Structures are given as C-alpha cells and as structure tokens.
Amino acid sequence: MDYLTVKELAELKGCSERYVKQLCKDSKIQTKQELSCKGRMKYLISVEALPDELQAKYYKQKRTEAGVIPEQTEPEQASEEPKNKYRSKGIKRSFDSFSAEEREVIGFWVDLLNEWQAERSKRKDKTEFDKVFSAHQKYLNAEINISPDILYRKYSAYKNECYEELIDKRGGWNKGKSKLADDSIIWQSFLSLYLDQSKPRISKCYRMVCAYIAEEYPELTVEIPSVASFRRKIETLPFAITDYSHNGEKALHDHCSPYANRSKKAVYANDVWVMDNYTIDVIIKESDDSNKTKRLYITTVLDVKSNVLVGWNITESPDSNSTLDAMRFAMLRFGIPKILYFDNGREFTTLDIAGEQRRRKVAQDKKGDIPLTIVEKLGVKLIFAEVRNAQAKVVERIHRIIKEQYCTAQYGYCGGNVVERPEILKSNIKNGNIETEAELRETFADFADNVYNVQPYGSSEQKYKGMTLIDVWNASIAETSIRKASAEVLDLLMLRNSGFQTVKRNGVFITYHGEKIWYYDKKITWQHIGEKVCVRYDRNDPSSVRIYDTEDRYLFSWECADWLMTEYFNESREKLAELERGKANFIKQVKSRAKELKGGSNLTQKSGLKYIAKQNAGKFNIQMPKNIIPVIINEEIPTLKQAVGAECTPVEINLKMIAENAAKRKEG
C-alpha cells in the first residue's frame, strides 16, 4: 500500500499543507502516524483512500518520474473495446506444454487479469479505472510494461486460452522474486563486505563475492545475479543499518535515534547558559609587521532562552582559563545565570570548576574533601552534556553561523577542511592580505552584538515573533529577576585553586602552566606548617595567593617566594645569600618565639623530677596480705662445702675486661 506525506498530498491536490493537516486531524482522510528520522510524529495518507481522480493523477506522476510515457487512447475507443482489435491470433497450446518458468509467467498474468476484472466490475467509470489500475501496477512492477491496451490484449488471449501471448519475452514478470534472499549465502557474504566502515564500492564487493562463491560454493555460481540486482537490493536496507555500518555508533545516535523536544516556555533568560569551544576558520597574522600566521579559538556562551551570544573569549589555547574569562565577560554584561550547561572537555571539567561533578575520575583520597568550586561560590548549578551527543549542545548551531556569516567574510578564511579552503587564500597569505589578531577581535565583537544578536528570533514561541534575539532576552528577563556582581566581586569569586594542601616548610605552591610556584611569608608561614589550607590565586596575576582554611574562611595573603627558587647549577651568590638570610631569619624567629613562650621560668626536667619525687614521698608502701602461701620444693637445698685443708680465696669477675676482649675478637 502506497502512502503520501502531507506535503506530497498538498502538492497533488494543489492546496496548502495546513489544510491537509486539518483534514488529517479531523479524521476526514484515512491516515496513519509514525515517527520521522528526527523523532517527530508525521501523517501518512493512503493512496487507495483518495478519490479516483487523485489516484490517477498520482500514478500518472509516478509513471512520468519513472520515464514511462502513458499511451494515448481515446476514451470512446477504449470503452468500446472493439472485438477485432483485441482478438487473440495466437496458437492454442496446452498448459502442460510450457516449461516451469513459462508457466510461472502465465500464472502471474492470470492472477493479475483476474484481479483487474474483479475490481473493474465494481466501478462505474471502467475506462478511468483501467488507467488507474494499469498505472498502479506499473508503479508496483516497474520492469513490466502495463497499459490499458496491454491488459485488453492479454485478457483476450487468456479468454481464448492462447497462453503463449501471456508470456512477456522481455522479462520483469518475476520482480521481487530475486535469488538474493535475505538468508542466502550470496547476499550474506555480500553484506559482510559492504556493511563496513571502510565504505567499499558495490562493484568491488561484487567481484569479491563472485570469487568467494566460485571458490567455496561453485554450485551456486550460476545463481549469482548481476551487480544491478545487488544495487537494487541494497536500497531495501533500512537507513539506520547502513548508517551505523558505514559511519559508526555516533552517526546512528545523531541521525536515527529519537531525541527529546525541549520546550523553552518554562525557561527564562539567564536560566541556562551553554558553553563550548570552536576553532575559528580564519588564518591571521600576529601584527602588521609580522609574517607569522596562526589560528585562534573562541569560547562561546549562549543563552538558551533567547539564543543571545552573551559572552565569548578569543584565545590561543581553549583551556580552563579561557572558560573562566568567557564566563566573567558574560556575567559582567548579562548577570549570573542559574545553570551552566557544559561540554565534557578538560577545559570544563577541571577540579576547581566542576569539583566532583566532573566526568574525569577523582582520586579516592580527594572525594568529599574538595574545596568549594568556582561555580558553587557563584551559586550556579552545573550540568554536563551527554557524552557524544552533539544534538544536546545547542551552542554548536551558533558555531555554524559564525563560520557561514563571519569567517567566510574574512580574507584569511581557510574553511573547516581542505575541500572548503578557497584558492585565493594562499595568495592572500603570501601578500599579507589577511587580518591581524587585533582586527579579528575587534570585528568579531562588532559581528556578535551588531549582527548576530540583533537578527530575528526564529524559535517556536509565537509571542516573540518578529522580535530580535536581544529583544527576546530583554522581554524575558523583565518577567524574572537577575543576579549581578561587580568586577571586583567576580574576580574574588573566580579565583583558581588546586584543592587542599598541607603547608610545608617552603610554604604553599600552585602549578602555573606546568611550573610549580612557591609562596611564603617570612613572619607567618613557619607558624602554620602542617595545617591544611586552600590556596586561591588570580589566573592572570599569580604574584600572590590568598589562603583559606578548610571552612573556606580567608586567613591571609602570601607573596611569591622567588628567593626559594635557584638554578641546579651555577646558582647566583645573591640568590644563595638571600636564601641563607631567610633561613637565619626563620631560625631567629623560632628561637625568639620559643624563648618568649618560656618566659622567665628556671624549671628544668631534672628539677622537675625532684619536685615530683618530693611531692610523692611516702606514698610508696608495700602491704603484705594476711594469707601468705609459702612456696616449697621436694629437693634438698645444696650448701657450699669447702674442701678439707683448702683455703677459701674469693674470685673477682671483671665485666669491663670481658666486654673489651669480646669486642677485640669481633674485630679480628
């Protein structure tokens, strides 16, 4: 059964699409609904449910598109069906005398003629129906030549049992009965080659399949159809299958999977901002006096409600600092949003911006022990886009607009790839006829506010129809509130940090562009060694840091301790002298403080022991209980007997001498 879309039926009837949609909604036309490739519901109208004149017009168009010009017949002649004109002159043969292939052709035409006659008998205008029926069958069987005259002739042969005239020598009768069945070895072998991300040509796969079948299944060689059959069979494959096989899972997700239609009616200006990075497709030179060329990146901030480009930052490196610079610029102009919608790049998932919400792994020892992030201090909720889902990031649409409207207007436009690169670019670079970095920054700012942000609003909300993007932002923000902060407050809230750290003997440090920088206060640092603190610093001026405790309370500021950094070899005497002076000053302060804490007391540990012994004198007293159990043995206790006539001489044991002799033996 054939179906038409709303647009196709409107063109066929010569009316508007809105009228056709209304007919579908009122159920005045037989329709069915299904999801489009974009995930939207669409109406499909059955051709058979249309009036006969529209059916005839539809099938006539289809035949014209197929390159088949309908035969011109006069209605009067066709309706008369002269007997002599369509009388069969063939030779009668028994049905059994035909081959199996010929009998299949005859069966096809017999079924078709019986179907034609059964439907024709129900119609009043049979001549018009003959045209509709032949056009419909021609559309279903494009390889078979069918017209009202052919139907009349074939029917005459069938009635007179001249079956030979039913055989079409030009083929096409067996359309749809190809040897390429879905479960055939030939077709499956072909698909195993064709459905691959290398996107091989059909002719190449065909040659490989022929060679494979000839080698492994020689008995099937005669059943391999032409390469055209494979081409037609491929067209019957679902688009999702070929898209996934040729382009991968991401393409399948982007092109075929359903997605949510997000309504903006409940969203106000500054509710949600989306951020992303884009490589500007313009080659520039650093200055008028320089021939060195480069490309820059831009971090964009887009308001979801109005599509206004609220902020941006042009940079040589799309890192986390560029993210914060773009945020700061946008917040100074339009206030602070409620939600930030981030990509999953490292420039958005750093520890001090995203904290534990970031998509990268967080060390186990740091989980639950991370300082307040920048977005938390700003009071902003953070949401990450779904991984590998470009449809979710509406900010990418503005990148296409920047490319098509701004980049292409620049002399240094280089395109997104080699195919898009203009031929004149090489000449422009050679002649120095390209923009400088300063010109690019200036012209883009002018484009963003005076071209893009003032273009007509094109979303689906009718109440904003005819307004510009900035007008929509102004109208929406008037219905809600706005949070604003001064430049000084924003600078303080957007200080970078690298997590908690313990104060060490050299103070605290930050890692700035891969280099470790230490900070030290000669009067305070040594008093806080071992304490856990959070170090915050200005990303544009790391000359000093602000120290906070674990409860995010400000403690003090420390300066960069460049005197602690010396070269591994050939260090300067001045540096070493300053380092030694710092050490001496540190020791002097500690001694002084220790002496200050002791005060004038003369108490020592030796005298302290005497005071304790004196205080506890008389407390040591052993008291035996009344019930004492003596310990006895059953052996005679020997006594030392002196030999008769011998004198008793005491023996002296010198332990010191024994130890010395043992040491000498050990050394020997």
Helices and strands as residue ranges (DSSP letters): E 3-5, H 6-13, H 17-25, E 31-35, E 41-46, G 47-49, H 52-65, H 75-80, G 95-97, H 100-120, H 126-140, H 148-159, G 163-166, H 185-194, H 202-216, G 218-223, H 227-234, H 239-247, H 249-255, E 272-279, E 284-285, E 293-294, E 297-303, E 309-315, H 320-334, E 339-342, H 351-354, G 355-357, G 364-366, H 374-378, E 381-384, G 390-392, H 395-401, I 402-406, G 407-409, H 425-430, H 437-447, I 448-452, G 462-464, H 469-477, H 487-493, E 496-502, E 508-512, E 515-520, G 525-528, E 532-538, E 541-548, E 554-560, G 562-564, H 573-598, H 605-615, H 655-667
